[in-house]
């Protein structure tokens, strides 16, 4: 009996470790994205280079998580909800790793714009980019919360935010296309990288929210109509 309890405690600790890795990666991705955006808007070349220097740290966590997942599957042979959690974390780690890649892409664009002598974005455009970052950050935060806390409510909130968020991303892109950057093709291409990457931040949050639903309910909702999905989840949570 004691041995069985010890095994279960060890198993629980391994699953908790996987959740902690997800939380750690999420925090790093958001910090990297924040720093990359700051490097463009202030401007601050040093901040951009720091983002690039720290990018391998996220890759290292990705490899560490992959190894932890392999060990859990090999040792514990998880079933039911535990297996769904492990498989979902494997996909979420990939989303977060790509989030780190997008932050690095933003930093490289900021460096190239600064080195080419281009002025930072205007105050109104900077505000639009800041707002897009805040919205994407919120979606990623809530997606991870839904997964790590096995809570449908943050996932529902992510799905409800999607339409407005994607419209916000389109509006910011159009704002760039209407700016003086439109007369400078290379600068325009670099600057358009920023809203694209910030949009992907929110998109990764939605992907993670989908995985949270999969873990909690056992339903693959990746291609479900969002309105119908939100109604079904609200019914399930009594909200």
C-alpha positions, 0 to 999 in steps of 0.5 A, a space after each residue: 500500500 505504501 509503495 502504491 501511494 509512493 508511486 502515485 505521489 511520484 506520478 502526480 509530481 511528474 504531471 505537476 512538473 509538466 504543468 510547471 514547464 508550461 507555465 514557465 514557457 508561457 511566462 518567458 514567451 510573454 516577456 520575450 514578446 513584451 521586450 521585442 515590442 518595446 525594442 521597436 517602439 522606444 526604440 531600444 536595440 539592446 532590448 532586441 538583442 537580449 530577446 535573441 540571446 534568450 531565445 535558446 532558453 525557450 528551445 531548451 525548455 521545449 527539449 526538457 518538456 519533450 523528455 519529461 513527456 517521454 518519461 511519463 508515457 514510458 514509465 506510467 502508461 497514462 490512460 483517460 484524462 491523464 493521457 489526454 493531459 500529457 498529449 495536450 501538453 505536448 501540443 501546447 509546448 509546440 505552440 509556446 515554442 512557436 510563440 518564442 520564435 515569433 518574439 525573436 522575429 519581431 526583435 529581428 525586424 526591430 533591429 533591421 528597422 533601426 539599423 536602416 534609419 527608420 523612425 519608430 511608429 507614430 504614437 497612434 500606431 504604437 498605441 494600436 500595437 500595444 493594445 494588440 499585444 495586451 489582447 493577445 497576451 490575455 488570450 495566451 494567459 487564459 488559454 494556459 490557465 484553462 489547461 493548467 487549472 482544468 477550468 473551462 471558464 477561461 477557455 470560454 473567455 478565449 473563444 469569446 474574444 477571438 472575433 474581436 481580436 482578429 478584427 483588431 489585428 486586421 485594423 492594426 495591419 490596415 493602419 500600417 498600410 495607411 502609414 508613411 511606411 507604405 511608401 517604403 516597401 522594405 520597411 513596410 514588410 518589416 513592420 507588418 511582421 509585428 501585428 502578424 506575430 502578435 496575432 499569432 500570440 492570440 492564436 496560440 492562446 486559442 489553440 491552447 484553450 482548445 487543448 484544455 477543452 480536450 483534456 477536461 471533456 475529451 472532445 476535440 473541438 479544433 474545427 467546431 463552430 465557435 458560437 456552437 462551442 461557446 454555447 455548449 461549454 456555457 451549458 456545461 459550466 452552468 453559465 
